[in-house]
């Protein structure tokens, strides 16, 4: 169960949460979330999750790998944030977490009661729609807020017409 959403209360704004990762479709999720935020006077939160399985090494190596992962996360978030700023003129909130993606998404939604919609993008490859979109069907990963799934092949113009 999720805590009460505050996005409709006085002094709050509805937030659209988009996940930034290495998949080609994540850019479509960010574009849709940002456009919806702009058209509804809301805001957008961009989340990058560093998976912990990457750091099972000696202490010195683990520290370097963690720093590199953090630098990668920040660079990817900064690139997406720059696109949002330049195209729509809104300032996204950037969040980096470490852990399992679905757990970190759940935790962030619980912590930030203004997050009202999770935006994911479905990949168009033969491998399927992507791990987060596939996890929506699983009981353990079902998200406690509405989820919008954006097809990877939507153009900016098509996204604009839908928002």
Residue frames as a rotation matrix with the C-alpha (Angstrom) as fourth column:
UNK 1
0.584 0.811 0.000 0.00
0.811 -0.584 0.000 0.00
0.000 0.000 -1.000 0.00
UNK 2
-0.420 -0.714 0.560 1.29
0.707 -0.645 -0.291 3.44
0.569 0.274 0.776 -0.85
UNK 3
-0.547 0.180 -0.817 0.99
0.607 -0.587 -0.536 6.50
-0.576 -0.790 0.212 1.31
UNK 4
0.541 0.839 -0.057 -1.56
0.613 -0.440 -0.657 9.13
-0.576 0.320 -0.752 0.33
UNK 5
-0.292 -0.563 0.773 -0.53
0.929 -0.359 0.089 11.16
0.227 0.745 0.627 -2.71
UNK 6
-0.021 0.203 -0.979 -0.31
0.624 -0.762 -0.172 14.89
-0.781 -0.614 -0.111 -1.97
UNK 7
-0.768 -0.478 0.425 0.00
0.614 -0.363 0.701 16.17
-0.181 0.799 0.573 -5.54
UNK 8
-0.160 0.791 0.590 -3.51
0.618 -0.386 0.685 17.69
0.770 0.474 -0.427 -5.52
UNK 9
0.417 0.258 -0.871 -3.11
0.893 -0.297 0.339 19.37
-0.171 -0.919 -0.355 -2.12
UNK 10
0.981 -0.063 0.181 -2.33
-0.032 -0.985 -0.169 23.08
0.189 0.160 -0.969 -1.78
UNK 11
0.504 -0.859 0.090 1.38
-0.773 -0.402 0.491 23.78
-0.386 -0.317 -0.866 -2.13
UNK 12
-0.173 -0.522 0.835 2.08
-0.006 0.849 0.529 20.55
-0.985 0.086 -0.150 -4.00
UNK 13
0.104 0.154 -0.983 2.55
-0.969 -0.208 -0.135 19.69
-0.225 0.966 0.128 -7.68
UNK 14
0.886 0.237 0.400 2.02
-0.142 0.957 -0.251 16.39
-0.442 0.166 0.882 -9.42
UNK 15
-0.086 -0.973 -0.213 5.32
-0.826 -0.050 0.562 14.74
-0.557 0.224 -0.799 -10.29
UNK 16
0.918 0.216 -0.332 5.95
-0.382 0.706 -0.597 12.40
0.105 0.675 0.730 -13.17
UNK 17
0.255 -0.837 0.484 8.71
-0.517 0.305 0.800 9.87
-0.817 -0.455 -0.355 -12.46
UNK 18
0.876 -0.094 -0.473 10.82
-0.400 0.404 -0.823 8.62
0.268 0.910 0.316 -15.38
UNK 19
0.666 -0.659 0.349 13.63
0.142 0.572 0.808 6.09
-0.732 -0.489 0.474 -15.11
UNK 20
0.610 -0.591 -0.528 16.93
-0.787 -0.375 -0.490 6.88
0.092 0.714 -0.694 -16.80
UNK 21
0.452 -0.517 0.727 19.09
-0.046 0.801 0.597 3.93
-0.891 -0.303 0.338 -17.79
UNK 22
-0.557 -0.805 -0.202 21.21
-0.303 -0.029 0.953 2.61
-0.773 0.592 -0.228 -20.66
UNK 23
-0.213 0.532 0.819 18.25
0.748 0.628 -0.214 1.44
-0.629 0.567 -0.532 -22.73
UNK 24
-0.907 -0.152 0.394 17.49
0.399 -0.615 0.680 3.31
0.139 0.773 0.618 -25.94
UNK 25
-0.115 0.971 0.208 13.83
0.637 -0.089 0.766 3.67
0.762 0.220 -0.609 -24.98
UNK 26
-0.127 0.077 -0.989 14.45
0.955 -0.260 -0.143 5.59
-0.268 -0.963 -0.041 -21.75
UNK 27
-0.956 -0.264 -0.130 14.70
0.213 -0.925 0.314 8.83
-0.203 0.272 0.941 -23.74
UNK 28
-0.530 0.834 0.152 11.07
0.117 -0.106 0.988 8.38
0.840 0.541 -0.042 -24.86
UNK 29
0.164 0.565 -0.809 9.92
0.908 0.234 0.348 7.95
0.386 -0.791 -0.474 -21.25
UNK 30
-0.486 -0.426 -0.763 11.75
0.705 -0.707 -0.054 11.11
-0.517 -0.565 0.644 -20.23
UNK 31
-0.976 0.124 0.181 10.31
0.040 -0.711 0.703 13.05
0.216 0.693 0.688 -23.18
UNK 32
-0.176 0.979 -0.103 6.75
0.378 0.164 0.911 11.94
0.909 0.121 -0.399 -22.39
UNK 33
0.121 0.189 -0.974 7.07
0.992 0.023 0.128 12.57
0.046 -0.982 -0.185 -18.63
UNK 34
-0.728 -0.479 -0.491 8.54
0.510 -0.857 0.079 16.02
-0.458 -0.193 0.868 -19.20
UNK 35
-0.843 0.465 0.269 5.87
-0.003 -0.505 0.863 16.98
0.538 0.727 0.427 -21.74
UNK 36
0.094 0.900 -0.426 3.08
0.627 0.278 0.727 15.78
0.773 -0.336 -0.538 -19.43
UNK 37
-0.151 -0.225 -0.963 4.65
0.942 -0.327 -0.071 17.73
-0.298 -0.918 0.261 -16.57
UNK 38
-0.961 -0.260 -0.096 4.78
0.213 -0.915 0.342 20.87
-0.177 0.308 0.935 -18.69
UNK 39
-0.632 0.758 0.162 1.21
-0.017 -0.223 0.975 20.59
0.775 0.613 0.154 -20.00
UNK 40
0.338 0.788 -0.514 -0.23
0.553 0.275 0.787 19.91
0.762 -0.550 -0.343 -16.53
UNK 41
0.366 -0.304 0.880 1.89
-0.556 -0.829 -0.055 22.42
0.746 -0.469 -0.472 -14.59
UNK 42
0.997 -0.081 -0.019 3.58
0.069 0.668 0.741 19.55
-0.047 -0.740 0.671 -12.83
UNK 43
0.274 -0.960 -0.055 7.21
-0.939 -0.279 0.199 18.58
-0.207 -0.003 -0.978 -12.50
UNK 44
0.773 -0.090 -0.628 9.39
-0.252 0.865 -0.433 15.69
0.582 0.493 0.646 -13.53
UNK 45
0.443 -0.649 0.619 11.69
-0.688 0.196 0.698 13.46
-0.574 -0.735 -0.360 -11.49
UNK 46
0.528 -0.388 -0.756 14.45
-0.550 0.522 -0.652 11.55
0.647 0.760 0.062 -13.27
UNK 47
0.623 -0.245 0.743 15.72
-0.607 0.446 0.657 8.48
-0.493 -0.861 0.129 -11.41
UNK 48
0.215 -0.630 -0.746 18.86
-0.614 0.507 -0.605 6.48
0.759 0.588 -0.278 -12.16
UNK 49
0.834 0.082 0.546 19.35
-0.499 0.537 0.680 3.26
-0.237 -0.839 0.489 -10.19
UNK 50
-0.156 -0.930 -0.334 22.83
-0.883 0.282 -0.374 1.79
0.442 0.237 -0.865 -9.79
UNK 51
0.788 0.467 -0.402 22.47
-0.296 0.859 0.417 -1.94
0.540 -0.210 0.815 -9.33
UNK 52
0.560 -0.561 0.610 24.55
-0.788 -0.132 0.601 -3.24
-0.257 -0.817 -0.516 -6.37
UNK 53
0.869 -0.181 0.461 25.67
0.196 0.981 0.016 -6.51
-0.455 0.076 0.887 -7.97
UNK 54
0.792 -0.561 0.240 28.38
0.139 -0.217 -0.966 -4.62
0.595 0.799 -0.093 -9.83
UNK 55
0.319 -0.666 0.674 30.48
-0.731 -0.626 -0.271 -4.00
0.603 -0.406 -0.687 -6.70
UNK 56
0.973 0.059 0.221 31.45
-0.190 0.747 0.637 -7.46
-0.127 -0.662 0.739 -5.40
UNK 57
0.495 -0.868 -0.040 35.22
0.279 0.203 -0.939 -6.93
0.823 0.454 0.342 -5.52
UNK 58
-0.232 -0.670 -0.705 38.11
0.953 -0.013 -0.301 -6.01
0.193 -0.742 0.642 -3.25
UNK 59
0.307 0.446 -0.841 37.58
0.742 -0.665 -0.082 -2.83
-0.595 -0.599 -0.536 -1.29
UNK 60
-0.435 -0.557 -0.707 39.82
0.008 -0.788 0.616 -0.62
-0.901 0.262 0.347 -3.45
UNK 61
-0.966 0.120 0.231 38.34
0.249 0.172 0.953 -1.89
0.075 0.978 -0.196 -6.70
UNK 62
-0.139 0.978 -0.154 34.83
0.989 0.144 0.020 -1.64
0.042 -0.150 -0.988 -5.27
UNK 63
0.075 0.121 -0.990 35.37
0.441 -0.894 -0.076 2.02
-0.894 -0.431 -0.121 -4.39
UNK 64
-0.795 -0.430 -0.428 36.63
-0.192 -0.491 0.850 2.86
-0.575 0.758 0.308 -7.89
UNK 65
-0.813 0.535 0.229 33.77
0.511 0.468 0.721 0.97
0.278 0.703 -0.654 -9.53
UNK 66
0.050 0.850 -0.524 31.23
0.949 -0.204 -0.242 2.70
-0.313 -0.486 -0.816 -7.31
UNK 67
-0.180 -0.209 -0.961 32.69
0.079 -0.977 0.197 6.10
-0.980 -0.041 0.193 -8.20
UNK 68
-0.978 -0.188 -0.095 32.61
-0.090 -0.036 0.995 5.23
-0.190 0.982 0.018 -11.91
UNK 69
-0.482 0.872 0.086 29.00
0.846 0.438 0.303 4.06
0.227 0.219 -0.949 -11.64
UNK 70
0.159 0.514 -0.843 28.07
0.695 -0.665 -0.274 7.29
-0.701 -0.542 -0.463 -9.86
UNK 71
-0.553 -0.431 -0.713 29.82
-0.186 -0.770 0.610 9.35
-0.812 0.470 0.346 -12.56
UNK 72
-0.949 0.260 0.179 27.97
0.271 0.382 0.884 7.41
0.161 0.887 -0.433 -15.27
UNK 73
-0.137 0.953 -0.270 24.66
0.987 0.110 -0.113 7.91
-0.078 -0.282 -0.956 -13.49
UNK 74
0.049 0.118 -0.992 25.24
0.345 -0.934 -0.094 11.63
-0.937 -0.338 -0.086 -13.09
UNK 75
-0.837 -0.414 -0.359 26.32
-0.192 -0.391 0.900 12.02
-0.513 0.822 0.247 -16.72
UNK 76
-0.759 0.612 0.225 23.22
0.580 0.477 0.660 10.21
0.297 0.631 -0.716 -18.00
UNK 77
0.126 0.819 -0.560 20.92
0.931 -0.293 -0.219 12.23
-0.343 -0.494 -0.799 -15.75
UNK 78
-0.237 -0.297 -0.925 22.63
0.089 -0.955 0.284 15.48
-0.968 -0.015 0.252 -16.75
UNK 79
-0.989 -0.138 0.055 22.23
0.058 -0.015 0.998 14.65
-0.137 0.990 0.023 -20.46
UNK 80
-0.371 0.924 0.093 18.51
0.858 0.302 0.416 13.96
0.357 0.234 -0.904 -20.08
UNK 81
0.166 0.405 -0.899 18.03
0.768 -0.625 -0.140 17.01
-0.618 -0.668 -0.414 -17.83
UNK 82
-0.667 -0.481 -0.569 19.73
0.010 -0.769 0.639 19.23
-0.745 0.421 0.518 -20.41
UNK 83
-0.873 0.406 0.272 17.33
0.375 0.200 0.905 18.00
0.313 0.892 -0.326 -23.10
UNK 84
0.027 0.931 -0.364 14.34
0.995 0.011 0.103 18.71
0.100 -0.365 -0.926 -20.85
UNK 85
-0.033 -0.115 -0.993 15.62
0.475 -0.876 0.086 22.19
-0.879 -0.469 0.084 -19.98
UNK 86
-0.839 -0.444 -0.314 16.45
-0.045 -0.519 0.853 23.07
-0.542 0.730 0.416 -23.58
UNK 87
-0.824 0.539 0.176 13.24
0.358 0.255 0.898 21.77
0.440 0.803 -0.403 -25.17
UNK 88
0.103 0.978 -0.180 10.65
0.734 0.047 0.677 22.57
0.671 -0.202 -0.713 -22.51
UNK 89
-0.264 -0.290 0.920 12.26
-0.219 -0.911 -0.349 25.07
0.940 -0.293 0.177 -20.17
UNK 90
0.800 0.506 0.323 11.52
-0.434 0.117 0.893 23.08
0.414 -0.855 0.313 -17.02
UNK 91
-0.253 -0.920 0.299 13.97
-0.869 0.080 -0.489 22.00
0.426 -0.383 -0.820 -14.35
UNK 92
0.488 0.436 -0.756 13.82
-0.137 0.894 0.427 18.26
0.862 -0.104 0.496 -13.57
UNK 93
0.512 -0.299 0.805 14.62
-0.833 0.057 0.551 16.81
-0.210 -0.953 -0.220 -10.18
UNK 94
0.177 -0.563 -0.808 17.53
-0.538 0.631 -0.558 14.34
0.824 0.533 -0.191 -10.42
UNK 95
0.554 0.055 0.830 17.81
-0.782 0.375 0.497 11.31
-0.284 -0.925 0.252 -8.13
UNK 96
-0.116 -0.611 -0.783 20.48
-0.580 0.682 -0.446 8.59
0.806 0.402 -0.433 -7.99
UNK 97
0.550 0.299 0.780 19.84
-0.808 0.429 0.405 5.46
-0.214 -0.853 0.477 -5.92
UNK 98
-0.565 -0.699 -0.438 21.71
-0.737 0.666 -0.113 2.22
0.371 0.259 -0.892 -5.40
UNK 99
-0.454 0.417 0.788 19.85
-0.429 0.672 -0.603 -1.07
-0.781 -0.612 -0.126 -5.21
UNK 100
-0.641 0.358 0.678 17.41
0.682 0.672 0.290 -3.19
-0.352 0.648 -0.675 -7.14
UNK 101
-0.939 0.192 0.286 15.49
0.026 -0.788 0.615 -0.96
0.343 0.585 0.735 -9.57
UNK 102
-0.073 0.996 -0.053 11.96
0.263 0.070 0.962 -2.01
0.962 0.056 -0.267 -8.61
UNK 103
0.163 0.078 -0.984 12.75
0.980 0.104 0.171 -1.69
0.115 -0.992 -0.059 -4.89
UNK 104
-0.740 -0.532 -0.412 14.27
0.575 -0.818 0.022 1.77
-0.349 -0.220 0.911 -5.36
UNK 105
-0.720 0.580 0.381 11.32
0.023 -0.529 0.848 2.93
0.693 0.619 0.368 -7.45
UNK 106
0.239 0.828 -0.508 8.92
0.608 0.280 0.743 1.75
0.757 -0.486 -0.436 -4.75
UNK 107
-0.087 -0.365 -0.927 10.98
0.977 -0.214 -0.007 3.45
-0.196 -0.906 0.375 -2.05
UNK 108
-0.955 -0.293 0.038 11.16
0.293 -0.923 0.250 6.77
-0.038 0.250 0.968 -3.90
UNK 109
-0.363 0.904 0.226 7.39
0.104 -0.202 0.974 6.72
0.926 0.377 -0.021 -4.55
UNK 110
0.345 0.473 -0.811 6.78
0.825 0.258 0.502 6.09
0.447 -0.842 -0.301 -0.86
UNK 111
-0.346 -0.601 -0.720 9.16
0.868 -0.496 -0.003 8.89
-0.355 -0.626 0.694 0.20
UNK 112
-0.969 -0.016 -0.246 7.92
-0.076 -0.930 0.361 11.52
-0.235 0.368 0.900 -2.25
UNK 113
-0.377 0.915 0.144 4.16
0.559 0.349 -0.752 11.80
-0.739 -0.203 -0.643 -1.91
UNK 114
0.086 0.376 -0.923 3.96
-0.524 -0.771 -0.363 14.19
-0.847 0.515 0.131 -4.87
UNK 115
-0.870 -0.370 -0.327 4.96
-0.476 0.449 0.757 11.45
-0.133 0.814 -0.566 -7.34
UNK 116
-0.030 0.979 0.200 1.66
-0.625 0.138 -0.768 10.47
-0.780 -0.148 0.608 -8.93
UNK 117
0.932 0.341 -0.122 2.59
-0.292 0.510 -0.809 8.76
-0.214 0.790 0.575 -12.21
UNK 118
-0.045 -0.927 0.371 5.44
-0.112 0.374 0.921 6.46
-0.993 0.000 -0.121 -13.21
UNK 119
0.755 0.233 -0.613 6.40
-0.601 -0.130 -0.789 6.71
-0.263 0.964 0.042 -16.88
UNK 120
-0.089 -0.747 0.659 8.21
-0.036 0.664 0.747 3.79
-0.995 0.043 -0.086 -18.51
UNK 121
0.153 0.096 -0.983 9.06
-0.961 -0.217 -0.171 3.17
-0.229 0.972 0.059 -22.14
UNK 122
0.628 0.125 0.768 8.64
-0.036 0.991 -0.131 -0.16
-0.778 0.054 0.626 -23.88
UNK 123
-0.434 -0.861 -0.264 11.52
-0.462 -0.039 0.886 -1.28
-0.773 0.506 -0.381 -26.05
UNK 124
0.556 0.632 -0.540 10.90
-0.765 0.134 -0.630 -2.41
-0.326 0.763 0.558 -29.60
UNK 125
-0.432 -0.823 -0.368 13.55
-0.897 0.435 0.078 -5.14
0.096 0.364 -0.926 -29.72
UNK 126
0.030 0.376 -0.926 13.05
-0.357 0.869 0.341 -8.90
0.934 0.321 0.160 -30.09
UNK 127
-0.777 -0.445 -0.446 14.12
0.230 0.459 -0.858 -9.37
0.586 -0.769 -0.254 -26.46
UNK 128
-0.001 0.860 -0.511 10.89
0.975 0.115 0.190 -7.80
0.222 -0.498 -0.838 -25.23
UNK 129
0.666 0.455 0.591 9.73
0.405 -0.886 0.226 -4.49
0.627 0.089 -0.774 -23.82
UNK 130
-0.233 -0.784 0.575 12.50
-0.347 -0.486 -0.802 -4.19
0.908 -0.387 -0.159 -21.22
UNK 131
-0.672 -0.140 -0.728 12.90
0.460 0.691 -0.557 -5.42
0.581 -0.709 -0.400 -17.65
UNK 132
-0.934 0.340 -0.108 10.88
-0.103 -0.548 -0.830 -2.70
-0.341 -0.764 0.547 -15.90
UNK 133
-0.301 0.861 -0.410 7.95
-0.944 -0.207 0.258 -2.90
0.138 0.464 0.875 -18.29
UNK 134
-0.235 0.171 -0.957 8.01
-0.170 0.962 0.214 -6.70
0.957 0.213 -0.197 -18.06
UNK 135
-0.898 -0.191 -0.397 8.04
0.329 0.308 -0.893 -6.47
0.293 -0.932 -0.213 -14.26
UNK 136
-0.647 0.722 0.244 4.71
-0.755 -0.652 -0.073 -4.61
0.107 -0.231 0.967 -14.22
UNK 137
0.152 0.734 -0.662 2.97
-0.570 0.613 0.548 -7.93
0.808 0.294 0.511 -14.82
UNK 138
-0.394 -0.386 -0.834 4.71
0.388 0.753 -0.532 -9.54
0.833 -0.533 -0.147 -11.86
UNK 139
0.641 0.732 -0.232 2.97
0.482 -0.149 0.863 -9.33
0.598 -0.665 -0.448 -8.50
UNK 140
0.292 -0.583 -0.758 6.14
0.911 -0.073 0.407 -8.44
-0.293 -0.809 0.510 -6.59
UNK 141
-0.740 -0.673 0.018 6.94
0.634 -0.688 0.353 -5.47
-0.225 0.272 0.936 -8.81
UNK 142
0.118 0.843 0.525 3.45
0.861 -0.350 0.368 -4.02
0.494 0.409 -0.767 -9.33
UNK 143
-0.833 -0.506 0.225 3.80
0.372 -0.813 -0.448 -0.33
0.410 -0.290 0.865 -8.71
UNK 144
-0.426 0.680 -0.597 1.50
0.830 0.031 -0.557 1.48
-0.361 -0.733 -0.577 -6.25
UNK 145
-0.155 0.379 -0.912 0.69
-0.230 -0.912 -0.339 4.37
-0.961 0.158 0.228 -8.60
UNK 146
0.863 0.488 0.129 -0.53
0.016 0.230 -0.973 4.50
-0.504 0.842 0.190 -12.20
UNK 147
-0.273 -0.944 0.187 2.05
0.184 0.140 0.973 3.53
-0.944 0.300 0.136 -14.79
UNK 148
0.760 0.385 -0.524 2.15
-0.419 -0.327 -0.847 4.98
-0.498 0.863 -0.087 -18.28
UNK 149
-0.009 -0.748 0.664 4.02
0.412 0.602 0.684 2.87
-0.911 0.280 0.303 -20.82
UNK 150
0.492 0.070 -0.868 5.29
-0.575 -0.722 -0.385 4.80
-0.653 0.688 -0.315 -23.84
UNK 151
0.840 -0.205 0.502 6.22
0.465 0.750 -0.470 2.95
-0.280 0.628 0.726 -27.05
UNK 152
-0.031 -0.974 -0.225 9.86
0.493 -0.210 0.844 3.46
-0.869 -0.085 0.487 -28.04
UNK 153
-0.521 -0.248 0.817 8.94
0.849 -0.051 0.526 4.41
-0.089 0.967 0.237 -31.60
UNK 154
0.642 0.762 -0.085 6.91
0.752 -0.647 -0.123 7.55
-0.149 0.014 -0.989 -30.73
UNK 155
-0.242 -0.680 0.692 8.40
0.721 -0.603 -0.341 10.73
0.649 0.417 0.637 -32.17
UNK 156
-0.884 -0.106 -0.455 8.53
0.397 -0.686 -0.610 14.02
-0.247 -0.720 0.649 -30.27
UNK 157
-0.769 0.637 -0.063 5.63
-0.562 -0.625 0.542 15.28
0.306 0.452 0.838 -32.40
UNK 158
-0.134 0.730 -0.671 3.54
0.066 0.682 0.729 12.22
0.989 0.054 -0.140 -31.56
UNK 159
-0.472 -0.098 -0.876 4.33
0.856 0.186 -0.482 12.60
0.210 -0.978 -0.004 -27.86
UNK 160
-0.982 0.102 -0.159 3.32
-0.061 -0.968 -0.243 16.26
-0.179 -0.229 0.957 -28.01
UNK 161
-0.508 0.842 -0.182 0.02
-0.542 -0.148 0.827 15.37
0.669 0.519 0.532 -29.66
UNK 162
-0.057 0.464 -0.884 -0.74
0.427 0.812 0.399 12.83
0.903 -0.355 -0.244 -26.91
UNK 163
-0.565 -0.196 -0.802 -0.03
0.825 -0.159 -0.542 15.10
-0.021 -0.968 0.251 -23.97
